[in-house]
Amino acid sequence: MTEPGRQRLAYIDWARGLACFGMFEVHCYDSWLGGSARHGSFYGLSQFSGTVPAPLFIFLAGLSCALVSDRMRARNGTAKEVATRLIRRGAEIFGLALLFRFQEFLFGIPVAPRTDLLRMDVLNMMGVSLVLIGVLCWIAQDRTARAIAAACVALAISMATPLMWTAWRPRWLPWYLESYFDGVHIYASPQSWLFPIFPWAGFAFAGLAAGYVLFSERASKNPTRAMALIAAAGAGICLLSWGLTALPLQLYSVHDYWHTSPEFFLMRVGLVLMVIGIAYAWCQWGPGTKGFSPLITLGQSSLLVYWVHNELVYGRFSILPKRQQGILTATFGLFVIFAMMVLLASARLWWKARGAQVVARFRASPRAATES
């Protein structure tokens, strides 16, 4: 399950690659479908399928934080060192998010509005989430305390989201800061297509809590049993969500199940846990790690393929004219994007493994020619 010399867990990369493919599917159909295809049931189902990929991607970021924390702890790393590393990584991702927005603005001139430079999106949220996770790891130094605290923070974020989008909106902040809490951007009300801290950061904290359970010393003695319990817990959480939804009790004056409700948050957490269990089984007993795996390759370069595919789907260099395609053409474009991103990720991994040797040989060749 762990790649030699790189300490990567294949099932995590496979699940992350699956999230990437789901992201491609949602984005491609959203950008390219037009005419009657955009108003039919197919388009609705294509966007509904995005229920899992985004939470899965964010959840896995939190899971990876638990893995990093445990590995540093095994090397006698202090709580301060763990927190510093996570905070630094969060700051790096946040910086990349600002750079990404700047690039998108430049490529979009003269159409792109300047307000897009400060738009709250998934990379911004990921960076902030990792910083907050680092702070939690600094405050709670025991791993059990961290797991409990992370679960509590995830639950608190999900419970506060309906209020943060309505009665508790920080309207006194400038829109570009308020947007980090409720995704309002420049509009009069929060936008469901953005990624504010409420509720999206909750998935990162849920992933952190699950990671501390999954990578515990007890779980490491029987990882298959631990993963089975994680998947079963996911199914139980889905049932709990369904049961809460069926109750006549209403806690919030404004109930938006699909965007802000704690019940839908729980449903997605449960689905994500089950997907991770499936990924583990596929890589442990199925063909997931036999030969070349496109999904594992994507998962190992998820940030790069996220960055590049956006420009090829939504940006100026879109490979198909936007909002003009039928289902078959858009589906063909989806698989073209998938193939291109797998090739890009493969090239990146090849260069990462052999790039130094290539550069060394290139530098050595003129020197050898001179000496001869």
C-alpha positions, 0 to 999 in steps of 0.5 A: 500500500505504501510506495517504496521510498516515497511513503505514499499510500496508494489508496489515498492517491487513488481516491484523490485521482477519483476526485480529480476525474469527478472534478473534470466531469462537472467542469467540462459539462458545465463549461461546454454544454449548451442549448437544450442539453444544458436544460435537460436532466443529463446536465442536472445529473452531471452537476449533482455528481459533484456532490462527492468529488469536492468534499472528497478532495478537501477531506483527503487534505485533512487526512494527509495532515494527520498522516504528516503529523503522525510521521513527524511525531514518529521522528520526535517532531514537536507540536510546534514543528508539526504546526509550523509545517502545516501552517507553512504549507497552508500559506503556500497553497494560499499564495498559489491561490492568489497567483492562480487568480492573477493568472486567470485575470490576465488570461481573461483580459479584457473580459475578466472583472478586477473583482475576480482577483479577490474571489474566494475559491477552493485553493483559498479555502484549502490554504486557510483550512490548513493554517487553521489545522496547524493552529489546532495541532499547536493548541492540542498536542495529544493526538487523541485530543486533536482527533476530538477537537477536529471532529468538534470543529467540523461539527461546529462549522456544519452547525453554524453554516446555515446561520453564517449564510443568513442571520450571522452574515458578517456584512460589516466586513468588505465583500472580499473578506466576508466571502471567506465566511459565506461566499457572497463575493460581489453579490447580494447573497452567498453563492453556492458555487464558491468555497467559503470556510462555512461549510467547506473547511468542515470537511478538512477537519473531518478528514483530520479526525478520521486520519487520527483514527485511521493511522492510530497505533491500534489501527496500524496493527490491522489496517483492513479491519480499521478501514472496514470500520471507517466504511461502516461508520460512513454508512452509519453517518449517512443513515443518521443524516437521513434520519435527521432529515426525516425528523419534523424538528426544524432548528433553523428559520432558513433550511437549505438542505443542498447547500448549508444544512448539517444533514447534507454535510453529514451525508457527504462525510458519510459518502466520502468515508465509504469512497475511501473504504472502496479505494482501499479495497480496490488498491489492496485486492483489486487492480488498483496498484497493478501496472499503470494507474491513471487515477493514482497518477492524477492523485499524485499531481492533483494541484497541477492538473487542477491548475491546468485543466481550469484554463483548458475548460473554463479559460481562454484556451478552452479546447471546445467552444463554451456553452455550444456543445451537445452531450456527445461532443462534451463527453469526448472533450471530457475524455480528451481532458482526462487523457491530457491531464494523465499525460501531464501528471505522468510527465511531471512525475517522470521529471521529478524522478529523473529530471536531476539526472537529465540536467546533470547529463546536459551540463556534463555534455559541453564540459566533456566536449570542451575537454576532448 
